[in-house]
Every structure is written in C-alpha cells, then in structure tokens.
Amino acid sequence: MTKSLQGKRVAMLLTDGVEQIEYEMPRQYLEERGAAVDLIAPKRRGETVQGFHHLTPGSQWTVDKSIEEAHPEDYDALVLPGGVANPDQLRLSARAIKFVSDFAQTGQPLAAICHGPWLLINAGLVAGRHFTSWPSLETDLKNAGGRWTDEAVVVDGRFITSRKPEDIPAFNAQIEKALSRPRADHV
C-alpha cells in the first residue's frame, strides 16, 4: 500500500458514545496510508473514551491529546465521527465547539459522519453549504441554513459529510483525496 498521506496529521475529535466503526475505520484507513492520527477529547491525555456499537458498549481507546492541548493549526484535517451520544455531548462543550470553529479557520478539510454534523451546526459553519448526515439531522441542518441531500457522501469545498457506517469507504476516499491536495492557505 502506498503511503499517500505520509506527513499528514489528522485530528479526530470524539468522546464517550462514539459509534465505534465511525472512529476505527477512518483512523485505520488514514494510518495505513501514512497519516498520523490523534484522538482528541474533552478529557485528559491517557484517559479513555468509550465506543459503542449502536447502543451496546464496545472498545475503549486512550486519549492522545486533551482538547486543551491540541492546536487546530497543527492538523491537516479534522474528522468528526458520529453516534448519537458522542456529538450530542461534544456540542455542549464550549471547548469542543471552539476547536471545531478554530479548525474551520485553517481552511483545511473538515469531515463529519452520521450525527457528527451537529458540531458543525453549533460551530456556525452550516449556512449556505451542502451536507448529508444521518437522516434525523436533515431538519437541523436545514434550520441552520444548510442544504441537505440523502447521498453517501457530499463534498462542499473543504467540508466532507457522510450518512452512516455503510458509507465509510466513500467517506474515507474523499478524506484521502482532500488530504492529497496541497495544504490550503488560511481562510
């Protein structure tokens, strides 16, 4: 396998309740291609995040960096996995919303799957853009001024969104494509 993403750094922002496959599959895909991936959470470095298979507890992973330690400008992309509880908790965290908002200012790719776009709404990044998500977010995204369609993956500039675990291969491919472009100037 080619290391097409060698030298790229990716932040994955998540907390307890994350849909396990929406964290593990993109992380594995990116690391297999040479990217360095950090699990960032509103917890201390070394604490754990609890994954779920829908409503059933799954694996736990160690936090690589707390949200206070992480700096958006150090990353080439930000990935927001879903599950219901994960983004619902994160959108109540002022630090998580600030991280997403600050990352958006870098102009780098920002990818969200399933319920992950809730964070984009709370960060004020939806108005005038096109997204997809888990179907229950359609009204939320529209109410925030976005356009929503039921597609496996939607790319709107640097924003990449996807609906569900079955869409992860298309989601991963779009993240790789975005990371393969030269680093954008700050917006």
MDTraj code that builds the backbone (N, CA, C; nanometers):
import mdtraj as md
import numpy as np

residues = "MET THR LYS SER LEU GLN GLY LYS ARG VAL ALA MET LEU LEU THR ASP GLY VAL GLU GLN ILE GLU TYR GLU MET PRO ARG GLN TYR LEU GLU GLU ARG GLY ALA ALA VAL ASP LEU ILE ALA PRO LYS ARG ARG GLY GLU THR VAL GLN GLY PHE HIS HIS LEU THR PRO GLY SER GLN TRP THR VAL ASP LYS SER ILE GLU GLU ALA HIS PRO GLU ASP TYR ASP ALA LEU VAL LEU PRO GLY GLY VAL ALA ASN PRO ASP GLN LEU ARG LEU SER ALA ARG ALA ILE LYS PHE VAL SER ASP PHE ALA GLN THR GLY GLN PRO LEU ALA ALA ILE CYS HIS GLY PRO TRP LEU LEU ILE ASN ALA GLY LEU VAL ALA GLY ARG HIS PHE THR SER TRP PRO SER LEU GLU THR ASP LEU LYS ASN ALA GLY GLY ARG TRP THR ASP GLU ALA VAL VAL VAL ASP GLY ARG PHE ILE THR SER ARG LYS PRO GLU ASP ILE PRO ALA PHE ASN ALA GLN ILE GLU LYS ALA LEU SER ARG PRO ARG ALA ASP HIS VAL".split()
xyz = np.array([
    [0.0838, -0.1175, 0.0000],
    [0.0000, 0.0000, 0.0000],
    [0.0886, 0.1242, 0.0000],
    [0.0506, 0.2194, -0.0830],
    [0.1281, 0.3428, -0.0881],
    [0.0997, 0.4281, 0.0351],
    [0.1984, 0.5019, 0.0748],
    [0.1861, 0.5927, 0.1892],
    [0.1517, 0.7317, 0.1365],
    [0.0367, 0.7423, 0.0702],
    [-0.0049, 0.8659, 0.0053],
    [-0.0266, 0.9816, 0.1025],
    [-0.0435, 0.9509, 0.2309],
    [-0.0689, 1.0563, 0.3295],
    [0.0458, 1.0735, 0.4280],
    [0.1631, 1.0231, 0.3899],
    [0.2807, 1.0375, 0.4762],
    [0.3037, 1.1848, 0.5080],
    [0.3246, 1.2141, 0.6351],
    [0.3497, 1.3512, 0.6771],
    [0.2241, 1.4308, 0.7105],
    [0.1074, 1.3754, 0.6843],
    [-0.0180, 1.4435, 0.7162],
    [-0.0570, 1.4133, 0.8606],
    [-0.1159, 1.5126, 0.9267],
    [-0.1629, 1.4964, 1.0654],
    [-0.3129, 1.5189, 1.0678],
    [-0.3836, 1.4246, 1.1302],
    [-0.5292, 1.4299, 1.1354],
    [-0.5750, 1.4257, 1.2808],
    [-0.6657, 1.5150, 1.3155],
    [-0.7288, 1.5151, 1.4472],
    [-0.8646, 1.4479, 1.4339],
    [-0.8952, 1.3593, 1.5273],
    [-1.0297, 1.3010, 1.5362],
    [-1.0840, 1.3405, 1.6731],
    [-1.1902, 1.4203, 1.6722],
    [-1.2492, 1.4719, 1.7951],
    [-1.3685, 1.3854, 1.8336],
    [-1.3632, 1.3274, 1.9538],
    [-1.4698, 1.2390, 1.9981],
    [-1.4714, 1.2269, 2.1491],
    [-1.5806, 1.1676, 2.1996],
    [-1.5925, 1.1392, 2.3417],
    [-1.6769, 1.0137, 2.3584],
    [-1.7110, 0.9823, 2.4833],
    [-1.7903, 0.8632, 2.5114],
    [-1.9183, 0.8629, 2.4277],
    [-1.9543, 0.7447, 2.3795],
    [-2.0749, 0.7306, 2.2985],
    [-2.0500, 0.7331, 2.1503],
    [-1.9239, 0.7451, 2.1099],
    [-1.8907, 0.7459, 1.9675],
    [-1.9276, 0.6107, 1.9052],
    [-1.9764, 0.6158, 1.7831],
    [-2.0043, 0.4923, 1.7086],
    [-1.8687, 0.4333, 1.6695],
    [-1.8385, 0.3176, 1.7254],
    [-1.7054, 0.2583, 1.7157],
    [-1.6529, 0.2500, 1.5727],
    [-1.7325, 0.1990, 1.4830],
    [-1.6870, 0.1800, 1.3448],
    [-1.6565, 0.3136, 1.2766],
    [-1.7246, 0.4209, 1.3173],
    [-1.7033, 0.5517, 1.2565],
    [-1.5762, 0.6195, 1.3066],
    [-1.5193, 0.5655, 1.4118],
    [-1.3871, 0.6088, 1.4582],
    [-1.2800, 0.5145, 1.4049],
    [-1.2998, 0.3848, 1.4256],
    [-1.1943, 0.2881, 1.3936],
    [-1.1640, 0.2782, 1.2443],
    [-1.2660, 0.2706, 1.1604],
    [-1.2395, 0.2518, 1.0170],
    [-1.1689, 0.3713, 0.9533],
    [-1.2141, 0.4950, 0.9754],
    [-1.1379, 0.6074, 0.9177],
    [-0.9962, 0.6163, 0.9744],
    [-0.9802, 0.5940, 1.1053],
    [-0.8464, 0.6014, 1.1638],
    [-0.7542, 0.4981, 1.0998],
    [-0.8010, 0.3751, 1.0906],
    [-0.7195, 0.2690, 1.0302],
    [-0.6845, 0.3036, 0.8851],
    [-0.7817, 0.3497, 0.8095],
    [-0.7616, 0.3852, 0.6694],
    [-0.6537, 0.4928, 0.6561],
    [-0.6648, 0.5962, 0.7366],
    [-0.5688, 0.7071, 0.7305],
    [-0.4295, 0.6625, 0.7738],
    [-0.4206, 0.5854, 0.8805],
    [-0.2896, 0.5389, 0.9284],
    [-0.2246, 0.4427, 0.8302],
    [-0.3031, 0.3575, 0.7656],
    [-0.2465, 0.2664, 0.6648],
    [-0.1831, 0.3438, 0.5499],
    [-0.2281, 0.4643, 0.5249],
    [-0.1760, 0.5473, 0.4170],
    [-0.0706, 0.6463, 0.4659],
    [-0.0298, 0.6306, 0.5920],
    [0.0826, 0.7068, 0.6440],
    [0.0496, 0.8276, 0.7284],
    [-0.0776, 0.8615, 0.7444],
    [-0.1139, 0.9786, 0.8252],
    [-0.0945, 0.9484, 0.9737],
    [-0.0578, 1.0502, 1.0486],
    [-0.0530, 1.0416, 1.1944],
    [-0.1879, 1.0923, 1.2451],
    [-0.2546, 1.0130, 1.3283],
    [-0.3890, 1.0460, 1.3755],
    [-0.3885, 1.0593, 1.5265],
    [-0.4468, 1.1695, 1.5765],
    [-0.4613, 1.1909, 1.7204],
    [-0.6077, 1.1832, 1.7594],
    [-0.6367, 1.1080, 1.8652],
    [-0.7688, 1.1070, 1.9271],
    [-0.7697, 1.2230, 2.0260],
    [-0.8525, 1.3216, 1.9975],
    [-0.8649, 1.4401, 2.0813],
    [-1.0005, 1.4346, 2.1491],
    [-1.0019, 1.4651, 2.2777],
    [-1.1265, 1.4580, 2.3541],
    [-1.1266, 1.5617, 2.4650],
    [-1.2458, 1.5942, 2.5159],
    [-1.2542, 1.6835, 2.6308],
    [-1.2272, 1.6065, 2.7604],
    [-1.1210, 1.5297, 2.7574],
    [-1.0727, 1.4509, 2.8712],
    [-0.9224, 1.4701, 2.8763],
    [-0.8622, 1.4243, 2.9854],
    [-0.7166, 1.4346, 2.9962],
    [-0.6477, 1.3279, 2.9119],
    [-0.5287, 1.3625, 2.8652],
    [-0.4440, 1.2665, 2.7946],
    [-0.4298, 1.1424, 2.8828],
    [-0.4452, 1.0243, 2.8236],
    [-0.4321, 0.8994, 2.8966],
    [-0.5629, 0.8443, 2.9499],
    [-0.6668, 0.9291, 2.9621],
    [-0.7982, 0.8774, 2.9988],
    [-0.8559, 0.8024, 2.8789],
    [-0.9697, 0.7375, 2.8979],
    [-1.0265, 0.6589, 2.7884],
    [-1.1595, 0.7155, 2.7410],
    [-1.1902, 0.6815, 2.6172],
    [-1.3169, 0.7136, 2.5536],
    [-1.3864, 0.5807, 2.5262],
    [-1.5149, 0.5728, 2.5585],
    [-1.5941, 0.4505, 2.5408],
    [-1.6654, 0.4518, 2.4064],
    [-1.6356, 0.3528, 2.3232],
    [-1.7045, 0.3366, 2.1961],
    [-1.8288, 0.2517, 2.2112],
    [-1.9166, 0.2599, 2.1123],
    [-2.0398, 0.1817, 2.1125],
    [-2.0654, 0.1239, 1.9749],
    [-2.1328, 0.0089, 1.9743],
    [-2.1922, -0.0496, 1.8540],
    [-2.3410, -0.0200, 1.8678],
    [-2.3821, 0.0916, 1.8163],
    [-2.5170, 0.1462, 1.8326],
    [-2.5439, 0.1689, 1.9816],
    [-2.6135, 0.0804, 2.0510],
    [-2.6422, 0.1001, 2.1931],
    [-2.5621, 0.0082, 2.2847],
    [-2.4791, -0.0774, 2.2259],
    [-2.4013, -0.1746, 2.3024],
    [-2.2582, -0.1242, 2.3214],
    [-2.2099, -0.1193, 2.4465],
    [-2.0714, -0.0758, 2.4682],
    [-1.9726, -0.1616, 2.3895],
    [-1.8713, -0.0957, 2.3365],
    [-1.7675, -0.1629, 2.2592],
    [-1.6310, -0.1380, 2.3208],
    [-1.5354, -0.1043, 2.2373],
    [-1.3971, -0.0838, 2.2799],
    [-1.3792, 0.0510, 2.3489],
    [-1.2668, 0.0608, 2.4186],
    [-1.2235, 0.1876, 2.4761],
    [-1.0885, 0.2217, 2.4148],
    [-1.0631, 0.3518, 2.3984],
    [-0.9361, 0.3978, 2.3426],
    [-0.8797, 0.5063, 2.4319],
    [-0.7503, 0.5181, 2.4284],
    [-0.6815, 0.6179, 2.5104],
    [-0.6747, 0.7512, 2.4371],
    [-0.7024, 0.8577, 2.5104],
    [-0.6959, 0.9926, 2.4556],
    [-0.5492, 1.0284, 2.4285],
    [-0.5198, 1.0703, 2.3043],
    [-0.3843, 1.1119, 2.2679],
    [-0.3556, 1.2538, 2.3166],
    [-0.4556, 1.3423, 2.3038],
    [-0.4404, 1.4812, 2.3479],
    [-0.5736, 1.5308, 2.4005],
    [-0.5663, 1.6045, 2.5088],
    [-0.6880, 1.6705, 2.5559],
    [-0.7173, 1.7851, 2.4604],
    [-0.8403, 1.8288, 2.4604],
    [-0.8783, 1.9390, 2.3732],
    [-0.8010, 2.0662, 2.4078],
    [-0.7614, 2.0802, 2.5339],
    [-0.6828, 2.1966, 2.5752],
    [-0.5405, 2.1915, 2.5189],
    [-0.4868, 2.0715, 2.4994],
    [-0.3502, 2.0553, 2.4479],
    [-0.3415, 2.0672, 2.2963],
    [-0.4509, 2.0368, 2.2281],
    [-0.4500, 2.0305, 2.0819],
    [-0.4616, 2.1705, 2.0216],
    [-0.3920, 2.1914, 1.9118],
    [-0.3945, 2.3188, 1.8401],
    [-0.4406, 2.2936, 1.6965],
    [-0.5543, 2.3492, 1.6563],
    [-0.6078, 2.3234, 1.5225],
    [-0.5071, 2.3432, 1.4092],
    [-0.4210, 2.4439, 1.4212],
    [-0.3259, 2.4731, 1.3129],
    [-0.2191, 2.3644, 1.2958],
    [-0.2100, 2.2705, 1.3904],
    [-0.1136, 2.1605, 1.3803],
    [-0.1639, 2.0455, 1.2935],
    [-0.2896, 2.0531, 1.2475],
    [-0.3501, 1.9407, 1.1757],
    [-0.3860, 1.9767, 1.0323],
    [-0.3791, 1.8743, 0.9481],
    [-0.4138, 1.8888, 0.8068],
    [-0.5597, 1.8569, 0.7799],
    [-0.6281, 1.7920, 0.8754],
    [-0.7706, 1.7598, 0.8624],
    [-0.8272, 1.7331, 1.0010],
    [-0.9589, 1.7501, 1.0104],
    [-1.0338, 1.7179, 1.1317],
    [-1.1461, 1.6253, 1.0920],
    [-1.1593, 1.5130, 1.1651],
    [-1.2658, 1.4157, 1.1403],
    [-1.3543, 1.4101, 1.2648],
    [-1.4855, 1.4185, 1.2424],
    [-1.5849, 1.4145, 1.3493],
    [-1.6707, 1.2900, 1.3328],
    [-1.6384, 1.1813, 1.4054],
    [-1.7221, 1.0612, 1.3987],
    [-1.8575, 1.0872, 1.4642],
    [-1.9520, 0.9976, 1.4370],
    [-2.0859, 1.0139, 1.4901],
    [-2.1206, 0.9229, 1.6054],
    [-2.2360, 0.8582, 1.5906],
    [-2.3056, 0.8006, 1.7029],
    [-2.3943, 0.9131, 1.7517],
    [-2.4927, 0.8849, 1.8324],
    [-2.5801, 0.9911, 1.8795],
    [-2.5203, 1.0619, 2.0016],
    [-2.4771, 0.9855, 2.1007],
    [-2.4322, 1.0439, 2.2275],
    [-2.3041, 1.1254, 2.2128],
    [-2.2119, 1.0800, 2.1291],
    [-2.0830, 1.1461, 2.1125],
    [-2.0979, 1.2928, 2.0699],
    [-2.1552, 1.3232, 1.9526],
    [-2.1653, 1.4645, 1.9151],
    [-2.2643, 1.5420, 2.0010],
    [-2.3632, 1.4718, 2.0581],
    [-2.4568, 1.5416, 2.1444],
    [-2.3849, 1.5947, 2.2684],
    [-2.2923, 1.5157, 2.3236],
    [-2.2123, 1.5630, 2.4372],
    [-2.1132, 1.6704, 2.3939],
    [-2.0475, 1.6488, 2.2801],
    [-1.9467, 1.7442, 2.2349],
    [-2.0058, 1.8810, 2.2050],
    [-2.1272, 1.8855, 2.1527],
    [-2.1840, 2.0162, 2.1193],
    [-2.2234, 2.0951, 2.2427],
    [-2.2218, 2.0304, 2.3589],
    [-2.2446, 2.1012, 2.4850],
    [-2.1139, 2.1486, 2.5472],
    [-2.0022, 2.1139, 2.4846],
    [-1.8700, 2.1529, 2.5326],
    [-1.8237, 2.2778, 2.4574],
    [-1.8126, 2.3878, 2.5279],
    [-1.7655, 2.5119, 2.4642],
    [-1.6272, 2.4922, 2.4036],
    [-1.5417, 2.4139, 2.4682],
    [-1.4066, 2.3904, 2.4151],
    [-1.4107, 2.3102, 2.2858],
    [-1.5005, 2.2105, 2.2785],
    [-1.5118, 2.1316, 2.1559],
    [-1.5616, 2.2191, 2.0408],
    [-1.6622, 2.2996, 2.0655],
    [-1.7154, 2.3880, 1.9615],
    [-1.6089, 2.4877, 1.9180],
    [-1.5343, 2.5422, 2.0113],
    [-1.4269, 2.6359, 1.9774],
    [-1.3199, 2.5670, 1.8931],
    [-1.2855, 2.4414, 1.9271],
    [-1.1859, 2.3686, 1.8492],
    [-1.2339, 2.3531, 1.7048],
    [-1.3603, 2.3128, 1.6864],
    [-1.4146, 2.2951, 1.5512],
    [-1.4156, 2.4295, 1.4775],
    [-1.4615, 2.5324, 1.5433],
    [-1.4668, 2.6658, 1.4824],
    [-1.3271, 2.7152, 1.4460],
    [-1.2323, 2.7006, 1.5388],
    [-1.0944, 2.7425, 1.5117],
    [-1.0328, 2.6599, 1.3995],
    [-1.0628, 2.5298, 1.3978],
    [-1.0099, 2.4457, 1.2903],
    [-1.0644, 2.4933, 1.1558],
    [-1.1915, 2.5269, 1.1501],
    [-1.2510, 2.5724, 1.0240],
    [-1.1779, 2.6943, 0.9687],
    [-1.1225, 2.7767, 1.0560],
    [-1.0486, 2.8954, 1.0131],
    [-0.9172, 2.8614, 0.9434],
    [-0.8683, 2.7379, 0.9598],
    [-0.7436, 2.6977, 0.8938],
    [-0.7634, 2.6727, 0.7447],
    [-0.8883, 2.6492, 0.7038],
    [-0.9155, 2.6204, 0.5635],
    [-0.8867, 2.4769, 0.5239],
    [-0.8534, 2.3924, 0.6183],
    [-0.8205, 2.2527, 0.5895],
    [-0.9469, 2.1665, 0.5879],
    [-0.9385, 2.0435, 0.5315],
    [-1.0554, 1.9565, 0.5239],
    [-1.1152, 1.9243, 0.6610],
    [-1.2485, 1.9301, 0.6653],
    [-1.3234, 1.9014, 0.7864],
    [-1.4314, 1.8002, 0.7486],
    [-1.4220, 1.6793, 0.8045],
    [-1.5102, 1.5689, 0.7670],
    [-1.5956, 1.5251, 0.8855],
    [-1.7250, 1.5025, 0.8606],
    [-1.8169, 1.4600, 0.9664],
    [-1.9100, 1.3530, 0.9120],
    [-1.9355, 1.2517, 0.9928],
    [-2.0230, 1.1424, 0.9513],
    [-2.1345, 1.1227, 1.0530],
    [-2.2493, 1.0754, 1.0046],
    [-2.3629, 1.0376, 1.0877],
    [-2.4171, 1.1596, 1.1619],
    [-2.4080, 1.1616, 1.2947],
    [-2.4534, 1.2748, 1.3753],
    [-2.3422, 1.3792, 1.3967],
    [-2.2229, 1.3537, 1.3435],
    [-2.1112, 1.4473, 1.3564],
    [-2.1418, 1.5891, 1.3114],
    [-2.2243, 1.6091, 1.2060],
    [-2.2547, 1.7468, 1.1638],
    [-2.3246, 1.8332, 1.2685],
    [-2.3766, 1.7743, 1.3762],
    [-2.4299, 1.8571, 1.4839],
    [-2.3251, 1.9583, 1.5305],
    [-2.1991, 1.9145, 1.5351],
    [-2.0923, 2.0053, 1.5784],
    [-2.0737, 2.1200, 1.4800],
    [-2.0943, 2.0936, 1.3521],
    [-2.0833, 2.1992, 1.2514],
    [-2.1934, 2.3032, 1.2712],
    [-2.3122, 2.2559, 1.3098],
    [-2.4225, 2.3484, 1.3367],
    [-2.3857, 2.4385, 1.4539],
    [-2.3434, 2.3780, 1.5647],
    [-2.3118, 2.4560, 1.6837],
    [-2.1927, 2.5490, 1.6629],
    [-2.1039, 2.5144, 1.5717],
    [-1.9886, 2.5991, 1.5420],
    [-2.0224, 2.7084, 1.4400],
    [-2.1470, 2.7105, 1.3912],
    [-2.1891, 2.8148, 1.2974],
    [-2.1319, 2.7996, 1.1579],
    [-2.1123, 2.6748, 1.1137],
    [-2.0450, 2.6503, 0.9865],
    [-2.1365, 2.5993, 0.8750],
    [-2.2667, 2.5955, 0.8975],
    [-2.3578, 2.5277, 0.8052],
    [-2.4215, 2.6194, 0.7012],
    [-2.4536, 2.7417, 0.7369],
    [-2.5291, 2.8313, 0.6485],
    [-2.4666, 2.8410, 0.5099],
    [-2.5511, 2.8180, 0.4084],
    [-2.5088, 2.8312, 0.2696],
    [-2.4304, 2.7130, 0.2148],
    [-2.4157, 2.6065, 0.2913],
    [-2.3378, 2.4906, 0.2454],
    [-2.4284, 2.3689, 0.2258],
    [-2.3748, 2.2709, 0.1553],
    [-2.4452, 2.1469, 0.1221],
    [-2.3878, 2.0337, 0.2061],
    [-2.4758, 1.9544, 0.2704],
    [-2.4332, 1.8454, 0.3574],
    [-2.5207, 1.7225, 0.3393],
    [-2.4714, 1.6127, 0.3946],
    [-2.5521, 1.4949, 0.4203],
    [-2.5220, 1.4542, 0.5637],
    [-2.5993, 1.3606, 0.6161],
    [-2.5847, 1.3171, 0.7548],
    [-2.6781, 1.1995, 0.7770],
    [-2.6828, 1.1535, 0.9019],
    [-2.7870, 1.0603, 0.9401],
    [-2.9196, 1.1330, 0.9146],
    [-3.0208, 1.0660, 0.8601],
    [-3.1443, 1.1346, 0.8206],
    [-3.2104, 1.2203, 0.9284],
    [-3.1967, 1.1863, 1.0546],
    [-3.2634, 1.2648, 1.1594],
    [-3.2045, 1.4053, 1.1740],
    [-3.0887, 1.4331, 1.1141],
    [-3.0293, 1.5670, 1.1206],
    [-3.0732, 1.6568, 1.0053],
    [-3.1505, 1.6033, 0.9101],
    [-3.1919, 1.6815, 0.7931],
    [-3.2539, 1.8157, 0.8343],
    [-3.3525, 1.8127, 0.9224],
    [-3.4206, 1.9360, 0.9634],
    [-3.3250, 2.0290, 1.0379],
    [-3.2401, 1.9725, 1.1233],
    [-3.1437, 2.0551, 1.1972],
    [-3.0519, 2.1305, 1.1011],
    [-2.9999, 2.0603, 1.0008],
    [-2.9091, 2.1225, 0.9046],
    [-2.9816, 2.2287, 0.8210],
    [-3.1032, 2.1980, 0.7798],
    [-3.1813, 2.2965, 0.7034],
    [-3.2131, 2.4183, 0.7893],
    [-3.2515, 2.3959, 0.9145],
    [-3.2829, 2.5080, 1.0035],
    [-3.1607, 2.5955, 1.0300],
    [-3.0412, 2.5386, 1.0165],
    [-2.9178, 2.6147, 1.0354],
    [-2.8733, 2.6837, 0.9065],
    [-2.9548, 2.6707, 0.8006],
    [-2.9259, 2.7411, 0.6759],
    [-2.8524, 2.6593, 0.5719],
    [-2.8378, 2.5291, 0.5968],
    [-2.7691, 2.4425, 0.5011],
    [-2.8663, 2.3745, 0.4065],
    [-2.8098, 2.3126, 0.3058],
    [-2.8871, 2.2300, 0.2119],
    [-2.8501, 2.0857, 0.2408],
    [-2.9480, 1.9973, 0.2473],
    [-2.9260, 1.8572, 0.2835],
    [-2.9748, 1.7673, 0.1721],
    [-2.8962, 1.6642, 0.1394],
    [-2.9415, 1.5598, 0.0475],
    [-2.9032, 1.4246, 0.1044],
    [-2.9766, 1.3238, 0.0648],
    [-2.9549, 1.1864, 0.1099],
    [-2.8599, 1.1177, 0.0119],
    [-2.7292, 1.1381, 0.0332],
    [-2.6258, 1.0794, -0.0523],
    [-2.5203, 1.0152, 0.0367],
    [-2.4465, 0.9200, -0.0178],
    [-2.3426, 0.8508, 0.0597],
    [-2.2377, 0.9476, 0.1124],
    [-2.1989, 1.0422, 0.0303],
    [-2.1001, 1.1416, 0.0717],
    [-2.1266, 1.2704, -0.0061],
    [-2.1105, 1.3825, 0.0612],
    [-2.1253, 1.5137, -0.0025],
    [-1.9983, 1.5923, 0.0264],
    [-1.9405, 1.6509, -0.0774],
    [-1.8238, 1.7374, -0.0628],
    [-1.8665, 1.8777, -0.1030],
    [-1.8495, 1.9715, -0.0114],
    [-1.8782, 2.1122, -0.0373],
    [-1.7535, 2.1894, 0.0035],
    [-1.6708, 2.2201, -0.0954],
    [-1.5425, 2.2840, -0.0653],
    [-1.4595, 2.1918, 0.0208],
    [-1.4204, 2.2396, 0.1371],
    [-1.3363, 2.1577, 0.2251],
    [-1.4173, 2.0708, 0.3209],
    [-1.5515, 2.0833, 0.3185],
    [-1.6391, 2.0057, 0.4063],
    [-1.6786, 1.8736, 0.3395],
    [-1.6592, 1.7650, 0.4136],
    [-1.6924, 1.6309, 0.3656],
    [-1.7885, 1.5706, 0.4675],
    [-1.9074, 1.5301, 0.4215],
    [-2.0033, 1.4688, 0.5134],
    [-2.0548, 1.3380, 0.4562],
    [-2.0947, 1.2503, 0.5473],
    [-2.1437, 1.1191, 0.5096],
    [-2.2543, 1.0780, 0.6054],
    [-2.3334, 0.9759, 0.5665],
    [-2.4545, 0.9418, 0.6403],
    [-2.4382, 0.8387, 0.7509],
    [-2.3658, 0.7283, 0.7215],
    [-2.3721, 0.6123, 0.8101],
    [-2.2541, 0.5191, 0.7858],
    [-2.2389, 0.4164, 0.8717],
    [-2.1251, 0.3261, 0.8576],
    [-2.1093, 0.2639, 0.7188],
    [-2.2179, 0.2326, 0.6523],
    [-2.2074, 0.1715, 0.5188],
    [-2.1404, 0.2644, 0.4181],
    [-2.1387, 0.3939, 0.4470],
    [-2.0793, 0.4932, 0.3566],
    [-1.9319, 0.5193, 0.3850],
    [-1.8762, 0.4546, 0.4863],
    [-1.7386, 0.4837, 0.5271],
    [-1.6369, 0.4677, 0.4138],
    [-1.6445, 0.3657, 0.3272],
    [-1.5458, 0.3610, 0.2184],
    [-1.5453, 0.4869, 0.1312],
    [-1.6622, 0.5372, 0.0957],
    [-1.6690, 0.6600, 0.0145],
    [-1.6207, 0.7803, 0.0951],
    [-1.6559, 0.7849, 0.2227],
    [-1.6133, 0.8907, 0.3135],
    [-1.4610, 0.8932, 0.3228],
    [-1.4009, 0.7764, 0.3483],
    [-1.2550, 0.7664, 0.3585],
    [-1.1869, 0.8114, 0.2301],
    [-1.2393, 0.7678, 0.1168],
    [-1.1780, 0.8045, -0.0116],
    [-1.1785, 0.9554, -0.0322],
    [-1.2864, 1.0218, 0.0079],
    [-1.2933, 1.1680, -0.0078],
    [-1.1982, 1.2395, 0.0879],
    [-1.1807, 1.1853, 0.2079],
    [-1.0841, 1.2442, 0.3017],
    [-0.9437, 1.2311, 0.2437],
    [-0.9107, 1.1128, 0.1922],
    [-0.7784, 1.0926, 0.1316],
    [-0.7573, 1.1879, 0.0145],
    [-0.8575, 1.2018, -0.0694],
    [-0.8473, 1.2923, -0.1847],
    [-0.8214, 1.4359, -0.1386],
    [-0.8960, 1.4799, -0.0370],
    [-0.8787, 1.6163, 0.0143],
    [-0.7399, 1.6357, 0.0748],
    [-0.6910, 1.5351, 0.1460],
    [-0.5586, 1.5452, 0.2083],
    [-0.4453, 1.5355, 0.1061],
    [-0.4734, 1.4831, -0.0103],
    [-0.3718, 1.4684, -0.1141],
    [-0.3457, 1.5986, -0.1889],
    [-0.4368, 1.6943, -0.1729],
    [-0.4166, 1.8260, -0.2349],
    [-0.3154, 1.9050, -0.1526],
    [-0.2514, 2.0037, -0.2131],
    [-0.1601, 2.0883, -0.1357],
    [-0.2346, 2.1577, -0.0210],
    [-0.1647, 2.1795, 0.0884],
    [-0.2252, 2.2446, 0.2061],
    [-0.2783, 2.3825, 0.1653],
    [-0.4008, 2.4092, 0.2053],
    [-0.4674, 2.5361, 0.1708],
    [-0.4077, 2.6502, 0.2536],
    [-0.4185, 2.7694, 0.1992],
    [-0.3843, 2.8880, 0.2769],
    [-0.4923, 2.9077, 0.3817],
    [-0.4589, 2.9730, 0.4881],
    [-0.5588, 3.0016, 0.5915],
    [-0.6686, 3.0890, 0.5358],
    [-0.7902, 3.0584, 0.5774],
    [-0.9078, 3.1329, 0.5294],
    [-0.9445, 3.2373, 0.6316],
])
top = md.Topology()
chain = top.add_chain()
for i, resn in enumerate(residues, 1):
    res = top.add_residue(resn, chain, resSeq=i)
    for name in ("N", "CA", "C"):
        top.add_atom(name, md.element.get_by_symbol(name[0]), res)
traj = md.Trajectory(xyz[None], top)
